[in-house]
Amino acid sequence: MNKLYIGNVSEQASALDLESIFEEWKIPFSAPFLVKSGYAFVDCPDEKVAMRAIDTLSGKVELHGKVLEVEHSVPKRQRSCKVQIRNIPPHMQWEVLDGLLAQYGTVESCEQVNTDTETAVVNVRYAAKDQAREALDKLNGFLMENYALKVSYIPDETAAADAPAVGGRRGFNPRGPPRQGSPTLGARPKLQSDVPLRMLVPTQFVGAIIGKEGATIRNITKQTHSKIDIHRKENAGAAEKPITVHSTPEGCSSACRNIMEIMQKEAIDTKITEEVPLKILAHNNFVGRLIGKEGRNLKKIEQDTDTKITISPLQDLTLYNPERTITVKGTLEACAKAEEEIMKKIRESYENDVAAMHLQSNLIPGLNLNALGIFPGAASGGMSPSVVSGPPAGAQAGYQSFGPQVESETVHLFIPALAVGAIIGKQGQHIKQLSRFAGASIKIAPADENDTKQRMVIITGPPEAQFKAQGRIFGKLKEENFFGPKEEVKLEAHIKVPSFAAGRVIGKGGKTVNELQNLTSAEVVVPRDQTPDENDQVVVKITGHFYASQLAQRKIQEIISQVRRQQQPKASATGPPVARRK
């Protein structure tokens, strides 16, 4: 398994270019690069180097404007029953993984591969070829917490010899009876509910929580069947440090109670008189639903648990720190009950968002959700440490392109008139920050006298920028409670299409537009008897929740591109020949 296939290679790329990339990332290769049209092959000295090349380069490194795809090179005749699954969360239990793999067929073997990466890698053999194929199709890009799985074939006859199973890697338990202190899940594990508990604790208590030579934290981990990360190196000199607890909801609550007990005892021993509150970190995307319309959800939790709960202001957020601090004051018992209720609401919100994302995102061609960094299921998502060391991936050019030519688009998004202030922000800071993050031009149109309830937001930029800008606007409206806690944010978007393509969007007898609505769950309307504007364009109206609207926009843009491509030969037939790009 030492031979690599490199895909999505630019026609301009040479063997020397690829050699330079491997040398830059200190990845040795044992034979010259074989470069074909759009792809290449190379041999690595051993399997470990090949795995490092895949993890380091695939989907992350760009060459001549194209993001490389790197995977094991497996001839078609050897693509049988074996697949390799990479980027598995390091603390994932075997029971959870087994439950996922079993959805696609009978798993004959599942062996962990020893790698240098933090995430886990397994080689899986299914009973039949079609089962392996379905697992590869369905699991590639599948989100487990905030990790997107990567799946590829491995040569069937050599995998067992090349990749011996190893056990005992920290955080990933070997197959068989769970070791003492290992989390065990029920017969039907909930794959998406493992939302970690994030806490902020005073820095002076961190030593007591860790204990002498780590004894206290190990004991908590063992008792509560959890994995606990204390982020001591973050925020050097800060008065508080974040702690992340990975476990079942019950395990998280138990660990939280233990940590609060230690802090309370330490406060007494060091004669600290002020109250030590419980502080929970939550991604801003969930906070609006936690608060509820007119604060009803939060008030109910306060009443039911006899606590006082406050939430840090929106002004404290930055693109690099999307979490807000939920401060709970009360007795230890009351705070523990409040933590259960708060995290229950956050987990519900997370699962709803992930369900919506999976429903739509796999249908948007070329969209790399992990790189966009908008939603909790995607990049930073509140599942990662409170302060990211650099800009989120979505703020860089690390996303995949939607196609060879990424053209700018203009979308008119209609928001409640009362929400304009929230979108603009104090002295225009929010809209400026959003524009920089998305890489799009965002403007609020002047109020229309005929419609005082809605205002038009004009967004101009390529598809990735549209996705990020519109996603943040939908999220902002939810956070600011312009929609109820159980109510989807549904907005109307207008895009202009060339009048000659409008008929294709509608289709014969309305067939295409009906199929669009069924596929995307958005309402798509091409108003009849429109007079084209000065650019010979007409308006298409799209109404729906974020993913539905995005998918409809992308599908309509695909139709327009197809129509334009079909017209190109006719236009060039009468003109000079077009030189092929090298």
N, C-alpha and C positions, 0 to 999 in steps of 0.2 A: 504494500500500500504506500509505496514511496513516490509513485508517479502522480504528478498533478496536472489537472486540466485548468487552464486560465481562460475564462470567458469574458465577454463584453470588451474585447480588445479593439482599440481604435485602428482603422486602416493605416493611420500614420505611424503606428508603433512599430518599432524594430526590436530585434533580439537584444541589441545593446541597451535600449530603454528598459526592458524587463530585467536585464542583468543589473542595471543601476539601481532599480527599485529593491531587488533582493539584497544587493550589497548594502544599500542605505539602511535597511532594516536588519542587517546582519543575519540573513537567512542563507546558509550554504546551499549550493546545488552541485550535482555530481555529473552533469552532462549539459551540452549546449541547449539553449532554448530552440524549440521547433515552432516557428511562428506561421500560422495559416491566416486565412482571411477571416478576421473577427474572433479568433481564438488562438491558443498556443498550448504547448506541452513542455514540461520540464521534469527531470528526475531529481529527487532529493537523496541525501546520503542514507537516511533512515526514516522510519515512520514518525518518530518524535519531531523531526525537523519538518516533515510534511504537515503534521498537525499544527505546528507553530506557524507555518506559512499561511495555512487556512485561517487560523484565528486572528493573525496579525493583519492580513491583507484583504481578505474577502469582504466586500461591501464597505471598505474603509479607506482604500487608497485609490487615488484618481490618476489616470494617465491619459494625456491629451483629451481632457474633458469627459472621460468615461470612467466610471467606478468599476474596478476589476472584480470579477467573481472567481474565486479559487476553490476548487474541491478535488477530491480524489478522482483520478482518471480511471474509469472502469469501462472496458469494452462492453458492448450491448449483450454479448453472449454470457457475460459474467454478472449481468444485472439480474439477480435472481431473487433470493429470499432474505438477503442481508442488507441492513442499512445501518449507518452510523448517525447518532443523534448527539449534537454538540450544543454548548451554551445552556446546559441544564442548571437551574439555580443550585448553588453549592450546598444548601441545606435541605434540598428536596428529599423526602423519604421514599424508600423503594415502593411502599404501598401505594403512594400517590402516582408514581411513575408507572407502576404495573397497571393501575386502573386506567390510565390514559392509553397505554399501548394496547391493552386488551380490547379497546373499542374497534380496532381495525382487523382483528383476527387472533389466531392462536400463536402465542409467543413461545417458541421452543427454547430460546436461551436469551439472556440479557446480561452482558458482561461489561463491567466498568473498565475503561482504558486509563492507564496512568499517563497524565499529561502535566505540563507546567502551568496550565491555566487555572485560574481561580474557580471557574465553572466546571461542571462535570461533563464527561463524555462517555457514552455507552455504545456498544455494538449489539445490535438486536437481530435475531434470526426468527423470521415468521415461518409458519407451516407451508405457506403457498406464495407464489410470485405475486398474485394479484393483491394479497394482503399487504405485502411489503410495498407495492406500488401505491396503494391507497394511503398507507401510513406516511410515505414520503410526500405525497401530494397534500395531505391534510395537515401534517405536522410542521412542514417547512414554514417558518414564520409564526407559528402558533405561540401565543403569549402565555408564559407561566410567570405570574407576578410581573416583574418588569424585565424579564428575559425573553427574547424571541428565539425559539428553537431553530437550529440549523440542521437539516437532514440531507444526507447524500447516500448513494449506493456504496457498498464496499465489495471487492471481489469475493465471490462466494466460497471458492475453494481455498483461499489463503487467509481469510480473516481470522480464523481460530488460531493459526500459527503466529500471525503477525501481531495480534493484539491480545495478549494474555490478560485474563481478569486479575485485578488487584483489589484488595480490600483494605479497609481501615483508613481511607482518606478522611481527613477531618471534615465533618459536616455532611458526609454522604455515606450512609450506612451500608454495609455489605448485605447481600441477599441472605435470607434465612431468618431465624428468630431474631427479633430486634435486641440489640445489646441493652444492658441496663441503662435506663435513663433515655432511651431512644423514643421519640414520639411515635405513637401508634394511632392510626386513623381508623374510622369505621369501614364497613364493607363498601360503602359508596362514597369515596373521598370527594370533597368539594374542591376542585382544582383551583378555582379562582378566589377562594375565600381567605387565602393565607395573606391577609393584609397585616403587615407588622404593626406593632404598637411602637410609637415614637414618643419618647419622654425627654424633658429637659430637667436636669438636676443641678443643684449648686455645685460648683467645682470643688468646694471644700469637703463635700461628702463622697466624692468619687473614690478616694482611697478606702473608705470604710465599706463601700459597696463591692469593691474588688477584693478586699481582705488581704491578709498576709499570704504572699506568694500566690494570689488568685484563689485562695481557698473558698472565700465567701461566694464569689460569683459562680464558681464551679458547683457549689452546693445548690445555689438557686437554679442553675441550669439543669442539674440532675433532678431536683424535686419537681420542677415545673415542666419538664420535657421540652425545653426551649433552647434556642440559640440566641445569645445575648451579645450584642456588640456595643462596647462603650467607646465612643469616638473622642478619645482623649486629645488627639492631635488637632482637632478642629478648633477654630477660633482661639488661637494662642492668646492666653491672657484674659479670656472671657470669663465672666462670673458664672456661667452655666455651660454644661456640656450635654450633647444629645446622647441618648441611649436608644438602640433599636432592639426590639424583642420579636423574634420570629417563632411562632408556635401556633397552636390552635387558639381560638378565642379564649377558651378556658385557661390554657397555658399562659397566654399573655396577661390575663387578669391576675392569675396567681403570682406571676413574676412581678407585676406592678405592685401588688400588695406587699410582697417581701421587700422590695426596694423602698417603699414608703415606710415600712417598719424600721428598716435600718436607718433611714434619714431621721426619723422621729427620735430614735434612741440616741443617735449621734448628736442631734440638736440638744437633747437633755444633758448628755455627758459633757458637751462643750459649752453649756450654759447659754445657748442661743435662745433668746426670749421670744423673738418674733415667730409667727406661724410659718411653717414650711408647707406651701401649697403643692398640690399635684399639678404638673404642667404637661399637657399633651400637645404634640405637634401634629397638625393635619394639613394636607394639601388644600390650598385655597378653593380648588374646584368642588370640594365636598362641603365647605363651611356653610354655604347658603342653604343647603338642604338640611344641615344639622340645626341651623337657627330656625328655619321654617318661616312660613308667612307670618309677618307681624311678630316674629320671635316665639311662636307658639311651641315649637318642638323643644327649644332650649328652656323655656319657662316650665314645661311639664317635667323635664329631667330635674331641674332645680327643686321643684315641689316634691317629686317622688323620692328624691334622695336627700333632701334637706341640706342642700349645698348652695353656694353662691358661685356662679360661673361667669367669667368674662372672657372675651376674645380680642386678641391684639388687632389694631386697626389695619385697614387695607394699605394705608400709607407706608407701613413697615415692609411691604412686599417689594421684591426686586425680581428681575428675570432670573437671577441666580439663586434666589431663595423664595420658592413659591409656597412656603409653609406659614401657617398662622399658629400662634400659641393660644391654647385653650387653658385658662387657669381656673382650677377648681379649689374652692376653700370650704372646709368643713372638717368633721372628725375623720379619722382614718377609715372607719367603716363606711361613712357616707361617701368619701372620695372614691373608695373602691367600687361602690355601687354605681356612682356617676361614670367612672371609667368604662364599666360594662355597657352602660346605655349609650354613651358617646361613641364608643368604637363599634357598637352594633349598627348605629346610624351611618357611620363612615363606611363600614364594610358593605352595607346595602347600596350606598351610592356608588362605590367602586365597582361592584358586581353589575349594576345597571349600566354603567358607562362601558365596561368591558364587553358586555353582551351586545350593546349597540355598535361598538367598534368592530367586533368580529363579524357582525351581520353585514356590515357594509365595506369594511376596509379591504377585504380580500378581493373585492370586485373592482377596486380602483387600480387600473394597470400602472405598474411602475412606482407606486407610492410607498416610500419607506417610512412607516409610521414611527419606528424607533428613532429615526434621525430628526423627526420634526419636533419632538419634545413639547407637545401641547397637552396631552391628556395623561392622567395618572397611570393608565395602563401602558403608556408608551415609553418615553425616555426617563426623565427624572421622576416624574409622577408621584412625588411624595414617598416613594418606596426607597429612595436613596437618601444619603445623609443630608442634613439640613442645609449645609452650605456647600455648594458644588465648587470645586477648585478652579474651574474655568467656565467659559460660556457654555450653555447647553448646546448639544449637537445641532439642534435645529437652527441655532444662530450662525452656524458656519455653513460652508457649502458642502456638507457631507451627505446630503440627500441624493437619491437617484433622480435622474431626469425623467420626465414624462415622455420623452421622445427625442429624436435627433435635433429637432428645431423647437426650442421652447419660446413661444411667442407670448408677448404680454396680452393680457385679457382685461376687460373692464366689466365689473359686476356692480349692479346697483342693489344694495341690501337695505331693506326697510325695517327700521327699529321703532319702538314706542318713542314718541316725542319726549316723554318724561325722562327717557334714558340717555338723552344726548349729553347731559352734564357728566354722567358716569363714564361715558365713552371718551369724552374729551379730557376729563380730569382737571385738577387744579392747574390753572395757567397753561392748559394744553399738554401737560406732562404725560398723561396716559396715552393719548393718541400718538404723540411723538415717539414714545417708547414702543408702542405697538407697531408703528410704521417701521421703525428700525429693526425690530425683532423679525417681522414678517418679510421685510425687503419689498414692501409695497407702498404705493401712494394711497393714503386714506384721507378722504375729505368728507365733511358733512355739508350736504347741499342746503341752501337757504330754505326756510319754511315755506310750504306751499299753502296759500290761503284757502284752497279747496279742501285740504286734509290737515287738520290741526293735530290729529292723533298720531300720525306717523311722520318720520323724517327719513330722508334718503342718505345712505352712506355710499360714497363712490370709491370703490377699491380697484386700483389698477396695478397689475403685476402678473407674473407667470403663474402657472397652476400651483406650484408649491407655496408661493406667497399668498395666493387666494386661500388655500387650505388653512394656512397659519393665521392669517388676518381674520377670516370669517370664523374660524374655530375659537379664537380668543373673544370675539364679539359675542358669539352665542354663549360662551362660558361666563362672560361678564354679566350678561343679562340674568343668568341663573343665580350668580353670586349675589347680585343686588336685589334679588327677590322680585323681579318684574314678572316672574312666572311662579306659580305655586310649587310647593315641595314635591308633589307627585305629577306635576304638569311638565310635559316636554316643551322645550323652547322651540317654537315653530315660527319661522320668519319667511317673508316673501322676498325672492331675489329675481331681478330682471337681467337677462343677458340679451345682447343684440346679435342677430344672425343675419347673414346676407339674404336678401329676399329670394334669391334663386335657390337657397338651401332650405327655406321654410317648409316647402312641400315635402322634402325628405324627412324633416323632423316629425311632421304630421303622419306621413305614410299613407298608403292607399286605404281610403275609408277610415282613416284615423288609427290604422294598425300599429304603426311605429310608436306614436305617442302613448297609446294604451299599454304597449309592451314596456315602454319606459316607466310608466307609473307603477306597473306591477313589479318590475324589477327593483325600482329604487324606493318605493313607498312614498314618493313625493308626488304632489299634484303638479302636473305640467300642462300649461295652457298656451296655445299659440292663438291669440285673438284674431278672429276672422276680419276681413275687410280693412286691414291696416294699410295706411298709406306709408310706403317706405320713406325714411328720412333722407337728408341730403347725401348720405353715404350709401343709399340703396339698402338700408338695413331695417329689419322689423324686430319687435320685442317678443321674447319668450318669457313667460312668467313661471317661476318655480316656487312652490310653497311646501315646506316640510321641516323636519328636524335636521340637525347639522349634517349627519352622514347621508341622509336621503338627498338633501339639497346638493351636497358635494358630488355624489355619484351621478345625479341627473345632469349637473353642469358638465362633468367629464364626458358622459355619454353623448351629450349634444355637441360638445366640441369635437368628439370623434367623428360624428356624422358630418360636421362642417368640413373637417380635414379630408374626409373621403370624397366629398363633393368637389373640393378644390383640386385634389389629386387627379380626379377623373377629367377635370376641365383642362388641366395642364397640357396634356398631349395635343389637344385641339389648338391651344394657344401657340404652342411651339412649332406646330406643323407648318405654319405660314412664316415663321421667323427663322433666324439663324440657328444652327444646331447648338445644343447646350453642352458645354464641356463638362465631362465627368470629374467630380472632385476626387483628387488623389487621397 
